[in-house]
Amino acid sequence: MKRRFFKYIAILLVTFVIAPTILTAQDSIATTTDSVQIVAGITTPIIEEVSATAEVSGLDSGNTAWIIVATILVMMMTVPGLALFYGGLVRQKNVLSIIMQCLIITGVISILWISFGYSWVFGTSFMDSESSLGAVIGGFDKIFLKGLSLETYIDGVGIPEILFALFQCMFAVITPALIIGAFAERIKFSGFLVFTILWAILVYNPMAHWVWGGGWLMQMGAIDFAGGTVVHINAGISALVMAIMLGRRKGYRTIGHPFTPHNIPFVFIGTALLWLGWFGFNAGSGLAADGLAANAFLVTHLATCMAAVIWMSLEWIMYKKPTAVGFCTGAVAGLVAITPAAGTVDVLGAFAIGGISALFCFWMVAYVKPKLKYDDSLDAFGVHGVGGIVGSVLTGVFATQAITGADGAQGALYGDWNQLWIQVVATFASVAYSAILTFILFFIVNKTIGLRASKEEESIGLDISQHGEIAYSEDE
């Protein structure tokens, strides 16, 4: 039954991806060169088609070169950055399973994104026709990037829209990859793959449309410059649901670190690559090589340093010794928290968000998780979920018109309490949607294909039981 269901799911997904090529082929000769327009705002821009007679924004080679680099940096965050960071934290017998999960996500989600994900998020056909589906997805007008030529630019910044689609593809890739940290060392590869595909389609794409593609959260004025709600809260809450429903690892202890990381130098290298890649993640989200990108670069670095130092200091005070893993974990918490605010806060906001996120995330990882006894293997929820929530809410406190401009958003600290309320609503909506949909998808996949590896498979390690490989040769 499970094998048959897996086959049907595979056939359905392949059909869903390939079928639209018929529509694409019909329009392949008449390639449009319509320009696209950025709707002014402080989030990742929405794309809207305009008439062919509108003024076309020409190519800006400087902005284009920067976004090409930023796209490379964001891809590097998943492979090899996250693969090494998570891979170093697990036991030796499971490191290849982490690497393989990151690799397959990069491959499969990229295919799905270009096939229809980009159109779901940034298409406009359903919204233009005032269809009820426009509340969830943009449309099917950009399936397989239909209508995007080499001369279809993003007005105002002058970058090709195909580059923007690829840049956003890297966000779609890393988001489900973050969830890996919650169920590491105990999930079947087949169940993981089906769950991840369904999650990307039904959880990531709709939420990205809500926040970045012109959906109701964007229209409400929610600020998410580079992925606090869409990426980190979304992945972090799903990680918590998965960790609880999947159950604890065999031999898991609830006090301190349950298992010793097998390769801390990997953790350091992964952190360094994440830190570096995050500059493309945040500074690239303005889509231009300008002052806003420079500010996003600056506040990202400052918040990360602040969080890392505070986390290390807390460890030093509480446990008498500062650790490399602790510093790295704190750095990631700071990177997560500053992400939604990178385009709206100044140095003050960076210091505050970095410091506060370290306190909350440390408390969640060191005290709440052992108390509640859930096994969030690599603290995907404790760092990404909690850090994303803290950053999203504090954006509504520290946003300042010194960065957003005279007519831009500002937070409660500068007198606009309404922005804080909007951030709270957006945060709550992200938490609720991610939790409910993840629960449903877990139940369906677990009852059909199965998600939990057997005790025997878990004991010998997922590298051998799922992939037939070992990371390190035992030969002399």
C-alpha positions in Angstrom: 0.0 0.0 0.0 2.7 2.4 1.0 4.9 1.6 -2.1 1.9 2.0 -4.4 1.0 5.3 -2.8 4.5 6.6 -3.3 4.4 5.6 -6.9 1.1 7.4 -7.4 2.4 10.5 -5.7 5.5 10.5 -7.9 3.4 10.1 -11.1 1.1 13.0 -10.0 4.0 15.3 -9.3 5.7 14.6 -12.6 2.4 15.1 -14.4 1.8 18.4 -12.5 5.3 19.7 -13.5 5.3 18.5 -17.2 1.7 19.2 -18.2 2.1 23.0 -18.4 4.8 22.6 -21.1 1.9 22.3 -23.6 0.8 25.8 -22.7 4.4 27.1 -22.8 5.0 25.6 -26.2 2.1 27.5 -27.7 3.5 30.8 -26.6 7.2 30.1 -27.2 7.4 32.0 -30.5 5.8 35.2 -29.3 8.1 36.1 -26.4 7.0 39.2 -24.6 9.4 42.0 -23.7 7.0 43.7 -21.4 8.7 45.5 -18.5 7.9 44.7 -14.9 7.4 47.1 -12.1 8.4 47.1 -8.5 5.7 48.2 -6.1 7.3 50.6 -3.7 7.7 49.1 -0.3 10.1 47.8 2.2 9.7 44.1 1.5 11.1 41.9 -1.3 9.4 43.5 -4.3 6.3 42.3 -6.0 6.4 41.9 -9.8 3.5 43.3 -11.8 3.1 43.2 -15.6 2.6 46.5 -17.4 1.7 47.3 -20.9 4.1 47.0 -23.8 3.8 50.8 -24.4 5.1 51.6 -20.9 8.6 52.9 -20.6 11.0 50.0 -20.4 13.7 50.1 -17.7 17.0 49.2 -19.3 19.6 46.8 -17.9 21.6 48.1 -14.9 24.8 46.1 -15.1 25.9 47.1 -11.6 22.7 45.9 -10.0 22.6 42.8 -12.1 26.2 41.9 -11.2 25.4 42.3 -7.5 22.3 40.1 -7.6 24.2 37.4 -9.5 26.7 37.4 -6.7 24.0 37.5 -4.1 22.2 34.5 -5.7 25.5 32.6 -5.5 25.9 33.5 -1.9 22.4 32.4 -1.0 22.8 29.0 -2.7 26.1 28.6 -0.8 24.1 28.8 2.4 22.4 25.5 1.7 25.2 23.6 -0.1 27.7 23.5 1.4 26.9 25.8 4.3 23.9 24.3 6.0 25.0 20.8 5.0 28.3 21.2 6.9 26.8 23.1 9.9 24.1 20.4 10.5 26.4 17.6 9.4 29.0 18.5 11.9 26.4 18.5 14.7 25.1 15.0 14.2 26.9 11.7 14.9 29.4 10.3 12.5 26.9 7.6 11.3 24.4 10.2 10.1 26.5 12.9 8.4 25.9 11.8 4.9 22.1 11.7 5.4 22.2 15.4 6.2 24.3 16.1 3.2 22.0 14.0 1.0 18.9 15.8 2.3 20.4 19.2 1.5 21.5 18.1 -2.0 18.1 16.6 -2.9 16.3 19.7 -1.6 18.5 21.9 -3.8 17.8 19.8 -6.9 14.0 19.0 -6.5 12.9 22.3 -5.1 14.7 24.3 -7.8 12.9 22.2 -10.5 9.5 22.8 -8.8 10.2 26.5 -8.3 11.0 27.2 -11.9 8.2 24.9 -13.2 5.4 26.6 -11.2 6.5 27.8 -7.8 7.7 31.2 -9.1 4.4 31.7 -10.9 2.4 30.7 -7.8 4.2 33.3 -5.7 4.8 36.2 -8.1 2.3 35.5 -10.9 -0.6 37.9 -11.3 -3.3 36.2 -13.3 -5.5 35.2 -10.4 -5.2 38.5 -8.7 -5.8 40.4 -11.9 -9.0 38.4 -12.5 -10.0 38.9 -8.9 -10.3 35.1 -8.5 -10.6 33.8 -4.9 -7.4 31.8 -5.6 -5.5 35.0 -5.7 -5.6 35.1 -1.9 -3.4 32.0 -1.9 -1.4 32.0 -5.1 -0.6 34.6 -7.7 -1.4 32.7 -10.8 -0.2 30.4 -13.6 0.8 33.1 -16.0 4.6 32.6 -15.4 4.7 28.7 -15.5 8.2 27.7 -16.6 9.0 31.4 -16.7 6.6 31.8 -19.6 6.8 35.3 -21.1 10.1 36.2 -19.5 12.7 37.1 -22.1 16.3 38.3 -21.8 15.0 41.9 -22.0 12.3 41.5 -19.3 13.6 43.7 -16.6 12.6 44.7 -13.1 11.7 48.4 -13.4 13.6 50.7 -11.1 16.6 48.4 -10.6 17.2 47.1 -14.1 17.9 43.5 -13.4 16.5 40.7 -15.6 13.4 39.0 -14.2 14.9 35.6 -14.8 17.7 36.6 -12.4 15.1 37.7 -9.8 13.3 34.3 -10.3 16.6 32.5 -9.7 17.4 34.6 -6.6 14.0 33.8 -5.1 14.6 30.1 -6.0 17.5 30.0 -3.5 15.1 31.2 -0.7 12.7 28.4 -1.7 15.5 25.9 -1.4 16.9 26.9 2.0 13.6 27.2 3.8 12.7 23.4 3.8 16.4 22.6 4.3 16.3 24.4 7.7 13.7 21.9 9.0 16.2 19.1 8.6 17.7 20.1 12.0 14.5 19.1 13.8 14.3 15.5 12.7 17.9 14.7 12.0 19.1 11.1 12.6 15.7 9.4 12.6 13.7 10.0 9.4 13.3 7.8 6.3 14.6 9.3 3.1 11.5 8.4 1.0 9.1 9.9 3.5 11.3 12.9 4.0 11.4 13.6 0.2 7.6 13.4 -0.3 6.9 15.5 2.8 9.4 18.2 1.7 7.9 18.4 -1.8 4.4 18.7 -0.5 5.5 21.2 2.2 7.2 23.4 -0.4 4.1 23.5 -2.6 1.4 23.9 0.1 3.2 25.8 2.9 6.1 27.8 1.5 4.6 29.0 -1.8 1.3 30.4 -0.3 3.1 32.1 2.5 5.7 33.6 0.2 2.8 34.9 -1.9 1.1 36.4 1.1 4.2 38.3 2.2 6.2 39.1 -1.0 3.9 38.4 -3.9 1.1 40.9 -3.2 -0.9 38.8 -0.8 -2.9 40.0 2.2 0.0 40.3 4.6 1.9 42.5 2.1 -1.2 44.6 1.5 -1.6 45.0 5.3 1.9 46.5 5.5 3.8 43.6 7.2 7.6 44.1 7.0 9.6 41.1 6.1 12.7 42.3 4.2 14.4 39.0 3.6 12.4 36.1 5.2 11.6 36.4 8.9 8.1 35.0 8.4 8.4 33.3 5.1 11.6 31.5 5.8 12.5 31.3 9.5 9.1 31.3 11.4 7.7 29.1 8.6 10.6 26.5 8.9 11.0 26.8 12.6 7.4 26.2 13.5 7.3 23.2 11.1 10.4 21.9 12.7 8.8 21.9 16.2 5.7 20.1 14.9 7.9 17.5 13.1 10.1 17.0 16.2 7.2 16.4 18.5 5.2 14.1 16.1 8.2 12.1 15.0 9.3 11.4 18.6 12.7 11.4 20.3 15.8 9.7 19.0 16.8 6.4 20.4 18.9 7.1 23.6 18.1 10.8 23.7 18.9 12.5 26.9 17.1 15.6 28.0 19.9 17.4 30.0 22.6 19.3 28.1 23.5 18.3 24.6 22.0 14.9 24.0 24.7 13.7 21.6 28.2 15.0 21.0 28.8 16.6 17.6 31.0 14.4 15.6 33.0 17.2 13.8 33.0 20.7 15.4 35.4 22.1 12.7 32.5 21.2 10.2 30.2 23.3 12.4 32.6 26.2 12.2 33.1 26.0 8.4 29.3 25.7 8.0 28.7 28.7 10.2 31.3 30.8 8.3 29.6 29.9 5.0 26.2 30.7 6.4 27.5 34.1 7.8 29.0 35.0 4.5 26.0 33.8 2.4 23.6 35.7 4.6 25.1 39.0 3.3 23.6 38.0 -0.1 20.4 36.8 1.6 19.8 40.1 3.3 21.8 42.8 1.4 20.6 41.3 -1.9 16.9 41.5 -1.0 16.8 45.2 -2.0 17.7 44.1 -5.5 20.2 47.0 -6.0 23.7 47.9 -5.2 22.9 51.0 -3.2 22.8 52.5 0.3 20.0 50.2 1.4 22.1 47.2 0.5 25.0 48.7 2.4 22.9 49.2 5.5 21.4 45.7 5.3 25.0 44.4 5.1 26.1 46.4 8.1 23.2 45.6 10.4 23.3 41.9 9.5 26.9 41.7 10.6 26.4 43.7 13.8 23.4 41.7 14.9 25.3 38.5 14.3 28.3 39.6 16.3 26.1 40.8 19.1 24.2 37.5 19.4 27.3 35.3 19.1 29.2 37.2 21.9 26.2 37.2 24.2 25.5 33.5 23.6 29.1 32.7 24.4 29.0 34.9 27.5 25.9 33.2 28.8 27.6 29.8 28.3 30.7 31.1 30.1 28.7 32.3 33.0 26.3 29.3 33.3 28.7 26.4 32.4 32.1 28.0 33.2 33.5 27.4 29.7 32.8 29.2 26.4 32.3 26.8 23.5 32.8 27.0 19.7 29.4 25.4 19.1 27.8 27.9 21.4 29.4 30.9 19.6 28.3 29.4 16.2 24.8 28.8 17.4 24.5 32.3 18.7 25.8 33.7 15.4 23.1 31.9 13.5 20.4 33.1 16.0 21.5 36.7 15.3 21.5 36.2 11.5 17.9 34.8 11.7 16.6 37.6 13.9 17.9 40.5 11.8 16.6 39.0 8.6 13.1 40.6 8.6 14.5 43.9 9.8 17.6 44.3 7.7 15.9 46.9 5.4 14.3 49.0 8.1 16.6 49.3 11.1 19.8 51.2 11.9 22.7 50.3 14.1 20.6 50.7 17.3 18.1 48.2 16.0 20.9 45.8 15.0 22.5 45.8 18.5 19.1 45.4 20.2 17.7 42.7 17.9 21.0 40.7 18.0 21.2 40.9 21.8 17.5 40.1 22.5 17.5 37.2 20.1 20.5 35.6 21.8 18.7 35.8 25.2 15.5 34.2 24.0 17.1 31.6 21.8 19.5 30.5 24.5 16.7 30.3 27.0 14.7 28.1 24.6 17.6 25.8 23.8 19.2 25.5 27.3 16.1 25.5 29.5 12.7 25.1 27.7 13.7 22.2 25.5 15.1 20.0 28.3 12.1 20.9 30.5 9.5 19.9 27.9 11.6 17.0 26.7 11.0 17.3 23.0 13.9 16.3 20.7 14.6 19.2 18.3 17.8 17.5 17.3 19.8 20.5 16.1 17.6 23.3 17.5 15.9 24.3 14.3 12.9 25.6 16.3 15.0 27.0 19.2 17.1 29.1 16.8 15.2 29.6 13.6 11.6 29.6 14.9 12.2 31.6 18.1 14.8 33.9 16.4 12.4 34.5 13.5 9.5 35.4 15.9 11.8 37.8 17.9 13.1 39.5 14.8 9.6 39.8 13.2 8.1 41.4 16.3 11.1 43.7 17.0 11.0 44.9 13.5 7.8 46.7 14.5 9.7 48.3 17.4 13.0 49.4 15.8 12.0 50.2 12.2 13.1 53.8 11.5 12.5 56.4 8.8 16.2 57.1 8.9 16.4 53.9 6.7 13.0 53.6 5.2 12.7 57.3 4.1 10.4 60.1 5.1 7.3 58.3 4.0 8.5 54.9 5.0 7.5 52.6 7.9 8.6 53.2 11.5 8.3 51.2 14.6 6.8 51.7 18.1 10.1 53.2 19.4 9.6 56.1 17.0 5.8 56.5 17.7 4.1 54.1 15.3 2.5 51.4 17.4 0.3 50.3 14.5 3.4 48.8 12.8 4.1 46.7 15.9 0.5 45.4 15.8 0.8 44.5 12.1 4.0 42.6 12.9 2.3 40.7 15.7 -0.6 39.7 13.4 1.8 38.6 10.6 3.8 36.6 13.1 0.8 34.9 14.5 -0.6 34.1 11.1 2.7 32.6 10.0 2.9 30.4 13.1 -0.7 29.2 12.8 -0.6 28.4 9.1 2.8 26.6 9.3 1.8 24.5 12.3 -1.6 23.4 10.9 -0.4 22.5 7.5 2.7 20.7 8.8 0.5 18.6 11.1 -1.8 17.6 8.2 1.1 16.8 5.9 2.9 14.8 8.5 -0.3 12.8 9.2 -0.9 12.0 5.5 2.7 11.1 4.7 3.3 9.1 7.9 0.1 7.0 7.4 1.0 6.2 3.8 4.7 6.1 3.2 6.0 6.4 6.7 8.4 8.9 8.1 10.2 7.3 11.1 13.2 5.1 10.5 13.0 1.7 12.3 15.0 1.2 15.5 17.4 -1.0 13.6 18.0 1.6 10.9 18.4 4.3 13.4 20.9 2.2 15.4 23.2 1.5 12.5 22.9 5.0 11.2 21.0 6.6 8.3 24.1 6.8 6.2 24.2 3.0 5.8 20.5 2.2 6.2 19.2 4.8 3.8 22.0 5.4 1.4 24.4 2.5 1.7 27.4 4.7 2.3 29.8 5.7 5.1 31.4 9.1 5.5 34.8 8.0 6.6 36.8 5.0 5.5 37.8 2.5 8.2 40.8 1.4 6.3 44.2 2.4 7.4 
